[in-house]
């Protein structure tokens, strides 16, 4: 009986050991298969693209409102697409021409509210004259490239030669206003000004090499010089507005390249002159001064009126004579 029980126990132990071994082998096989699947998934393109995702960008810097420039006055620029290290766009044909006669910085596309903005904009800093001297634009003007090119040609070919005929050379152009998103004459709800398209420049005056300042609307500046500058401006630009135009351009001259039907141009710039000095009133000479200055004219005796004769009663001499006669 004891031998039979021992035999049964040995058989049971062998069966349990076989079952445990089979289970361990199956588990190892499943683990190996799972590891192979994980390795294959990790080597797939999707897995590689998942690992290549860059970390999230930091949030943009927020500028407080009191320090942020108003959108109406300054241009904003579109966010670059794609890689930031990509090569900048090639310069336009206008920029290639402008680079020969001016110093500028390319701005690309200006984006403003509404219809404001311009393509191919530049910041015009200086104009190079034919003798290689420079005329600074102070402050630099933000303009679309064709307008900047026209301003450079005007200074080089017209304004600088006219000034050189009568005095020192030109050194500075006083920029009163260039790109600004606003209505005409800054009137609320008015039509968009050419300034909002970076297609206009307001010029207040010019400064010469000797430090003199010539205001384009200054009545004390020689009229013939202002007349030459006005004639050249009206020939080159589509719109020229100065004193006498609309009351908004009494102290500067507005220039732009606005396109109109049939190429119509507008030139309204009145060349005003200083009033003549008042004539000094001649002082009326006094009687004594007149007698000393020139002799009195001769008066005929017939022109002198004699006094009326006094009555005899009023003559004391005649009264005494009558009394003596009666005595």
C-alpha positions, 0 to 999 in steps of 0.5 A: 500500500505504501509503495502504491501511494508513493508511485501515485505521488511521483506520477502527480509531481511529474505531471505538474512539472510538465505542465509548468514547463509548458506554461513557461515556454508559452509565456517566453514565446509570447514575450518574444513575439510581442518584443518582435512586434514592438521592434517592428513598430518602432522601426516603422516610418510612423514611429520615426515621425512620431519621435521627430516631433519638436517640443512645443514653442514658448508663448510669444512675448506680450507687449503692454498696451502703453508700449505697443505701437498703434496698428494704424500708424505702423506696418506689421509683417506676416509670419514667415512660412516654413523654415526660418533659415530659408533664404530671403526673397530675391530683390525686385527689379525696382530694388535693383534699380534703386540700389544704384542711386539710393541707400535703403532697407527692403521691408517686403510687404506691409500689412495694415488694417483695412486697405492699408499696406503695400507690396515691395516696400522699402525704407529710404534712408539716403539718395546718392547724387551723381557726384557720389555725395549723399542726401539724407532723408530725415527721418527715413521714409517708408515708401513702396519701391516705385515711389522711392525711386521717383523721389530719388530721381527727383532729388538727383536730376531736378532739385540738387542741380537747381540748388547748385546753381545758386548756392551750396549743395543739398544735404538733407530732405526734411521728411514730414510724413510717409507711410501712415494708415489714415484717411485723407488729411486725417479726417475721420471717415474720409477716403484712404490717403495715399499715405496708407498705401506707402505711395506718398511723401510730405516734404517740409524743406531742404537743408544745404551744406552750409546749414541753411534751411529752405522751406518749400512754402517759405515766402522768404525763399527766392521765388524763382527757385521755388518755381523750378522745384514746383515745375519739376515736382508737377512733372514727375508726380501725379499729385502735388499739393501745397499752399492754396490747395485745400488749407491742409498743406500750408506748411509742407508739400504733398507728393504722390503717384496716385493712378487716375483715369487717363493719367490725369495729374493734380498740381495745386501749389501757390507760390506766395510772395512776401508783402512789400514793405510799407512806405514811410509816411512823409512828415508834415513840416511845421510852420517854422520848419517850412519857413526854414526849408524854403522861402515864402512865396511873394504875395501881391498887395492886391491879395492882402485884405485890409481890416475894416475901418474903425468907427470915428467914435471908437477912435480916441484921437478923433474924440480929443480933436473934436473936444479941442475944437469946441473949446 
